[in-house]
Amino acid sequence: MPELMLDKLRPEIAKEIKPLFDEVLSCCAGNVHSIHMTGSAITPDFDTKRSDINSIFVLKEMDLKFLEILAPKGKKFRKRKVAAPLIMTPTYIKRSLDVFPIEFLNFRLIHETVYGEDVLAAIEIAHSDLRSQCERELKVKLIGLRQGYLASMGDAKAISEGLVGAITVQMPLFRGIISLFGKTPPIVMDDVLEKLQQVTDINCEVYWNVLNEKRQKGQLSLTELNSLFKEYYSATEKLGKVVDEIKA
């Protein structure tokens, strides 16, 4: 039986997540193919006060009983900032690469295998699939930005939270765009923006400004936020045009 290996994790992360892994493996190890850490918890961008601890359980076979066992543990581990793990199988991964290339690209880039075989490192993403999802996601993000701005009803806090939420969820997309240009996407968010600016020739200063808004936890005035929103929307629109011009 494989051993649980948490030595590469930050001690504070390992302390919070180990009890969950121990509980799961104590009763379900026979069906657990592998366990992987992913997300900001294994990057320098981790914020101990705000970031969740994310993991992926790869089962040999999908078993709803496993979900039944895992679900009640949510209340206890939510207090530890441990998010509900993603559950999948090796077969699901193989059959989903064309549907979720951005997500699986980021799993490949940002993961630490702590139990079993590393099935994420060997993932191969088709350029055409990645381009299609990047194009689709950028169009969806523009709709989301418009609707979010309207829903804010001119409230500064709501606009700030909308922009901060947008930059967080767009980081995987930015890595996908960088990959379309044949470059290896960075892990750290600031490095991602720098590389994105290099490969697309689009001024990404507004994205850095939103990151600063996130880190400073809402320091801008309503006037400044309105201006920031316009710049953010414009930059995202330009990214969409760049991706549109990339050959599938």
RALINKA-V562764 format. One record per backbone hydrogen bond with DSSP energy under -1.0 kcal/mol. NH is the residue of the N-H (numbers start at 1). CO is the residue of the C=O. E is the energy in kcal/mol with one decimal. If there is no record, write none. Layout:
BEGIN
<<NH:CO:E> <NH:CO:E>>
END
This chain:
BEGIN
<<5:114:-3.3> <9:6:-1.6> <14:10:-2.8> <15:11:-2.2> <16:12:-1.1> <17:13:-2.2> <18:14:-2.3> <21:17:-1.8> <22:18:-2.9> <23:19:-2.2> <24:20:-2.3> <25:21:-2.8> <26:22:-1.9> <28:24:-2.5> <29:25:-1.1> <31:28:-1.9> <32:29:-1.1> <33:58:-2.1> <34:58:-1.9> <35:115:-2.4> <36:56:-2.5> <37:112:-3.0> <38:54:-2.0> <42:39:-1.6> <43:40:-2.3> <46:43:-1.4> <51:47:-2.9> <53:81:-2.8> <56:36:-2.9> <57:86:-3.2> <58:34:-2.9> <59:88:-2.9> <60:31:-2.7> <67:63:-1.0> <68:64:-2.1> <69:65:-2.0> <70:66:-2.3> <71:67:-2.8> <73:70:-1.6> <74:71:-1.9> <77:73:-2.3> <78:74:-2.1> <81:78:-1.7> <82:77:-2.2> <83:53:-2.1> <86:55:-2.3> <88:57:-2.2> <93:89:-2.3> <94:90:-2.1> <95:91:-2.1> <96:93:-1.1> <100:96:-2.8> <104:100:-2.3> <105:101:-2.3> <106:102:-2.1> <107:103:-1.9> <108:104:-2.2> <109:105:-2.0> <110:106:-2.9> <112:37:-2.1> <114:35:-2.3> <115:35:-1.4> <119:117:-1.3> <123:120:-1.3> <130:126:-2.4> <131:127:-2.6> <132:128:-2.1> <133:129:-2.1> <134:130:-2.5> <135:131:-2.5> <136:132:-2.3> <137:133:-3.3> <138:134:-2.2> <139:135:-1.7> <140:136:-2.3> <141:137:-2.7> <142:138:-1.9> <143:139:-1.7> <144:140:-2.7> <145:141:-2.6> <146:142:-2.2> <147:143:-2.7> <148:144:-2.6> <149:145:-2.2> <150:146:-2.1> <151:147:-2.4> <152:148:-1.3> <153:150:-1.2> <155:152:-1.8> <159:155:-2.2> <160:156:-2.6> <161:157:-2.6> <162:158:-2.1> <163:159:-2.3> <164:160:-2.6> <165:161:-2.4> <166:162:-1.9> <167:163:-2.4> <168:164:-1.6> <169:165:-1.9> <170:166:-1.5> <174:170:-2.9> <175:171:-2.2> <176:172:-1.8> <177:173:-2.3> <178:174:-2.3> <179:175:-2.1> <180:176:-1.6> <182:179:-2.1> <183:178:-1.5> <192:188:-2.2> <193:189:-2.1> <194:190:-1.9> <195:191:-2.5> <196:192:-2.6> <197:193:-2.2> <198:194:-1.7> <199:195:-2.5> <200:196:-2.0> <201:197:-1.7> <208:204:-1.5> <209:205:-2.3> <210:206:-1.9> <211:207:-2.1> <212:208:-2.3> <213:209:-1.8> <214:210:-2.1> <215:211:-2.5> <216:212:-2.5> <218:213:-1.8> <225:221:-2.5> <226:222:-2.4> <227:223:-1.8> <228:224:-2.4> <229:225:-2.6> <230:226:-1.8> <231:227:-2.0> <232:228:-2.6> <233:229:-2.9> <234:230:-2.3> <235:231:-2.4> <236:232:-2.2> <237:233:-2.3> <238:234:-2.1> <239:235:-2.0> <240:236:-1.8> <241:237:-1.6> <242:238:-2.1> <243:239:-2.5> <244:240:-2.2> <245:241:-1.2> <246:243:-1.4>>
END
